[in-house]
Amino acid sequence: MPALPWPSALRLRDPRDRVSVRLALAHALVLVALPGLLVVALGLWWNANTISHRFVHRRLFRARAADDAFSLALSLLLGLPQRIWRQRHLAHHAGRPWRWTDEPGLRTECIAVALGWGALAAFAPGFLLSAYLPGFLLGLALCQVQGHYEHARRPDGGEAGPATSCHACWWNRLFLSDGYHAEHHAEPSRHFAELPTLALEGVRTSAWPPVLRWLDALVPKVLDGLERLVLASPALQRRVLAAHRAPLQALLAQCGELREVTVVGGGLFPRSANLLRELLPDARITVLERDASHGARARAFLPSGVRVVIGVYEPGMRLDADLVVLPLALRGARERCYAEPAAPWVIAHDWLWRPRGRSARVAPWLCKRMNLIERGAIARRAAG
C-alpha cells in the first residue's frame, strides 16, 4: 500500500529530514512514557546535537508556519527556546560572542517555555525538583562538554584547529553524522547525511566521541603509570614479554625481509625493541623516543645493538625503515597512521576492540592487539 502524502503545509524541503521529525516525536513519547532524570538529561543532550542542530542550519519544511511550529515544539521538548539555541550556535560558527537579538517568534517561544516550567512547578513540583531540573542541568553540562571537546586543544599541546571529528560508525549512527564536526564547520550548509562523503584534507580526528575525548589526555597518563609498575617487577616484565611474543612473531612472518626497523616511543619498558632483537637478530633496530628521560631509562633494558634516537614522530610522516612499530599510547591521529603508513610495513599496538588489517590479539588481560598494515595493499585499494 503506497504511503499517504503529507499535508501540503507539512511538506518537507528534503525527504531525508523525515528522520528528524520522526525522532523528535519519538523523543517526546519517551519523555512522556518514562519521565526521569536520565531521560531528561540524555534526551536534551542527544536532541540538541542531532535534530536541533540540524534544524539550526537548515529549514525542514516548505511552509514557514510549519518551521515555526516545529521550532516551538523543540523549545518545549528541550525546555529552552530553540531560537536562542540557534542564535548562540550561529554566533559560534561566525566566531563572535552571542548577543540577544529579538526576532519573530522568539518571544512566543520564551513565553511557552516559561509556561511549561511554571506548569511543572504548579502541578508536579516533586518531579521538577527531583528529576526535571537536575536532568535539564545535566543535559546542558553534557552539551557544554561536547562543545568544548569538539574544539579543544590537543592533549599533546598542539594548536587547536576549527574542529575535531569522530568518524566512528556507531557514534555517527547514534548522533546522525554529528561526529563529522570538522566537515560540518567546513561546509555548514551541507545536509548532515552528506558529511561522511566529503573528502577534506587535513581533518583532525579522534577515536573518542567528544564527551569522552578527555580520555585522550587521561589514557597516556594511565599507560605511563602501568609502564612504571612493570619497571618495578621483573616477574611482570617476563609476563608482558611472553604475552607479546607469539602475536608479534605471527605478524613478522607475513612481512618478508626486514633490515631496518624503527620502534616509535620505546616507553619506559621497551618490550617491542627487546622482542624484535630476539625475533630479527640481523635487523638494524632504532627506538625513536620524544622524551629524553624515557629514552635514558629504556636504555637500561635494551639489548646491545639497539640504538635510541630522541625525536618526534607525527602521524602521516614517512620513516626510513622497512617496518615501523607504533605504541598504544601514540599521540595524534591514529587513523592517519593507518591511512598513510610510515613504512612499507607498520605494526600498530591498539585496543582489543579495534582490529585493522591483519591483526593478532596480544592478551585479554592487557586489552590489546597488534594490527599489521601494508602500504602496498592500501595503494592497491586506492587504485581500484
PEDA-V920710 format. One line per field, one symbol per residue. psi: psi as a letter, one per 20 degrees, with the letter a starting at -180 (. if undefined). A space follows every 10 residues. Layout:
psi = ???
This chain:
psi = pqqpqqqhij pqhohijhhg ghhggggggg hghmprghgg ghggggghje gggghhhpqh qhphhhgghh ggghghhikp phhggggggh hghikqqppp pqqpighggg gggghghhgg hgilhghghh ggghgghggh gghggghgii jqqqijiqpp ahrpqojpgh ghghkljihm hhhghhmiiq qhhihiipnq qjpprqipqh ijiihhhggh hghghhghgh hiohghghgg ghhigghghh hhiiibpohp ppopmhahom gghghhhghm hiqopppoph ohhgghhhhh jqrqipqppo rppppiqpqm qhpppqrhkp qaohhhhhhm qirhppoppr qhjmpqbpqp pfphiikqrp ppppghhghh hhi.
